[in-house]
């Protein structure tokens, strides 16, 4: 088997290739410079420089906003003052600092981002978006079944994360219920089906224009069958022409509902306790949920209530 080495450090055991009578100084300096491209010195200066620029922007919300504005379209100082509320003196310092970094250019009274200014604006905007998403997901990240997600968490940037509180313990389910009530179609796959969601679906399917399709794990149906009231609702659903239930022979590792264009993810802990609901209209997440539903649907078998009676 052959190996490919992209770069490597000097081999101490090998003799110098600069032989007698040859000045090895230039070669050594060249080698050292080349190595420094890949191996920063102890000071870490090559890493510090970008971090200093991030810190420069992060210390002032006005800097971030001005850079975003001039990267969007050319702006006058009056435009920038109206958009940010910053004084002319503050804007002058910001624009001067940006010009020193070649992030902006001036033509007449208007300022516009240079190509590298646009690059930085896009980068800092992306970083801010990532951190906003992380802060949103931080309270529930321990419960997210990320191994099952076929999408980058950045696509949850628009998600509404609803967690139970002492005064609103059913807040996550109420969010899901609102999505179901406002939709014309509902497709779901889950390892559980709670009373509130089941009740809402039963109400909605009385409208013949409403369509309900679900893949439920056998354990979810076993739990419903143990409750006479809930089981009567499930059996009634099974008799509706606009409602179809299929049974997954294996456990479903994630629970999701697709109500028209809104995807709701139900997040539970290892004990089955609902920790949050995440609602998003991301096209990427919807594509993932639709594809996952189709896969489960194909593998599932038709629902026969007599198997659970």
N, C-alpha and C positions, 0 to 999 in steps of 0.2 A: 504494500500500500504506500503510495507517495503522499507526502505532506507538503503543504504550501505555507511558507512563512511570509506574512505581509510586511513585517518589520521586526527587528530584534535589536537588542542592545549589543555593545561590544563584547567579544569573547576574550576574557582576560587571559586564557591559556594560549591564545594564538600569538605568534611573534608579529612584530610590526612589519608592515609591507613596505615601509619606506626604506629600505636598505641603506648600507653605508654610503656616505657621500651624497645622500639626498636629503634636502631640508624637509623634515616631516611636520614643521610648524603649521603651514597652511593647510595641509591635509588634516591634521589633528583639529585645527580650529573649524574646518569645514564639517568634520564628523561631529564635533560638539554642537555646532549650530543645528545640524540635521537632527541630532538626538533631542535637542531642546524642543523641536516641533512636537515630539510625542511625549517627552518626559519633562514636564515643568519642574523648575527648580524648587527647593524647599520652601521658598516664600510663597509659592502658588500664585505668582503675580498674574499669570495668564488667565486664571480663573477670577481673580479679584477685579480685573478691569470690567468685564461684563456685569458683575454683581454691583460694582460702583455705579454703573449707568442705570441699572434697575433701581438702586437706592435713590439716585438722583431724581428719577421720575416718581418713585413711590412717596417721597417726602412731600410732594405737592399734588393735590388733586387737580389744581389748575393746570399744571404741566401736562398731566395725562390728558385732560380734556382739550387743551389747546392743540396738542399734537394730533388728537383724534379729529378735531375739526378741520385743521389745515390739510390733513390727509384725505378728508372727504371732498373738499373743494376749496378753492382760494378764498381767503378771508381778509377783511380789513380789520384794523384794530377795533373799530367801532362794532363790527360784527362779533368779534371775540369777546369784547366787554359785555355786550348784550347777552351772549350765550353763557358766559361763565360768571359774570358779576365781579370780575377782577378789575382792579384799578388799572389805569393806563401805565402807571409806573411799574406795577407787577408784570403786566403784559410785555412791557419793554424789556425787562430783565429776562423773562422767559424766552422771548423771541431772539434776544441776543445770545443766550445760552444755546438755543437750538441752532442758530446760524454758526456758532463756533464749532458745533458738531456736524455741520453740513446736513442738518435735518430739514432745514427750511431755506427757501430762496424768496427774494422779494422782487416783485415787478410792479412798479408804480406804488400804489397804496395797498396792494394785496400781497398776502403771504401764502405760499403753497409748500406742501411737503415735497422734498426731493425723493428720489427713488429709495434711498436708504432711510429717509424719514418715514416713508410709507411702510417700509419693512419693519421698522421699530414700532410704529403705531399698531401694525397688525399683530406683532409679537406681544406687545404689552397688553393689547386688547384680548388676545387669546389667553394670556396668563391670568388676567383678571377674571375672564369667563370660567376658566378651569377652577380657580380658587372659590368663586361664587358657587359653582356646582359642588365642590368638595364640602364647603360649609353647609350647604343644604343637605347633603347626604351623610354628613358626619354623625348625626345622632342615630342613624339606622344602618351604617355601613357594616356593622358586625352581623347583621341579619340578612344582608343582601345575598341572594344566590348567584353571585357574579360568575361562577363557573358555568352557569346555564345561559348567561346572557351572550348572545351572539352579536353584541354591539358595544361600541366604546361608551364609557360612562359620560363622555362629553355630550352625548345625545340626550342626556337627561337634564340638560341645562334649563329647559323650560318646564321641568316637572314641578308639580305641586306636591310637596311631601306633607302628609297629614298624619299626625301621631295622636294617640289617645291622651287625654289629660284628665285630671281629677274631676273637673266640672263637665268635660265632654268625653267620656270614655269610649263612646261609639263614633267619634268623629271620623275615623278612617272609613268606616262602613257607610256613613252618611254621605261622604264624598263619592263613593262608588255608586250609591243609590241614585244620587243626582245625575250621574253620567248615564245610568241605565234608563232612568225616566225620560231623559231628553233625547234618547236615540230611537232609531227605527229598526236597527238590527243589533243583536248581541251574540257574540261568539266567545265562549269561555272554555278554559281548561284549568282544572284545579284538583287538588287532593282533599278539598273540603268544600262544603257549601253551607254557609251560615243562614240562620233563620231570616235575617233582614233581607239579604239578597234574594233568597228563594221567594219570600213574600212579594218583593217588588217585581220579580219576573212573572209570577203568577198573575199579578194585576195587569202587567203590560201585555201579556199574550192574549188577553180578552179582546184586544184590538187585532183583528185578522191581518192587518197590514204589518204587524210587528213579527219579526223572525228571531227565534231563539235556537241556538245550537250550542251544545256543550259536550265536552269530554270530561267525565268524572272518574276518579280512581275507584276501584271496588271498595276500598276502605271508607271512602267518603259516602258511598251509597249504603254501606253496612251501618254507618253511624246514623244516617237519616232513617233507615228502616227500623232502628231501635226506638224512634220517637213516632208515635201513632199520628200525631197532628202533622208533623213535617212529611211523613211518608205518604199521607193522603194527598198532600200538595204535589209531591214528586210524581205519584201515580197519575194525578190529573194532568200534569204537564205531559206525561208520556202519551196521553190520549189526544193531545192537541195536534192538529194538522200543521200548525206553524211553529211547533216546538219539537226538537229532536235531541235525544240524549244517547250518547254512546259510552261504553264502559271500557276503561283502560285496564288491561290485565296486570299491568305493572304500576308502581307508584309514580306519580307525577311530581317532579322535584321543584316545580315552580307553579304559582297560581297567577293567572292573568285573565282579564276580560277586555274584549275589543268592542266598544260601544260606538258604532259608526267610526269616526276618526280618532276617538280617544282611547288610549290604552291605560288600563289600571292594573298595577302590579300590587298584589297583596303580600306583605312581608311578615313572616312569622318567625318566632324563635324556635329553639330545638324542642320546646315543650308544646308547640302548636299555638302559643299565645300570639294574637295579632299585634304587631308592633307598629305598623304604619301602612298606609296606602300611598302609592306613587302614581300620579296621573299625568300623562304627557300626550301631546299631539305630534310628537316627532315622527316624521315619515319613516325614518330608519328603524325606530323601535316598533312602529306599527307593522312594518314589513317583517321584522323578526317574529313578532307575535303571531302574525297571520301564517307565516311559514311553519312555525312550531305547532300551531293549531292543526294545520293541514296534515302534518306528519302524525300527530297523535290520533287524529280522526281516521286516517287510513288504517292504523294498526288496531284501533278499538273495535269492539263488537257491539251489535245493537243492544239496547237496553231492554231487558225482560224482567219486569218487576216480580214475577213469580219465583225467580231465582233467589230473591232476597226475603220473601215472605216467610 
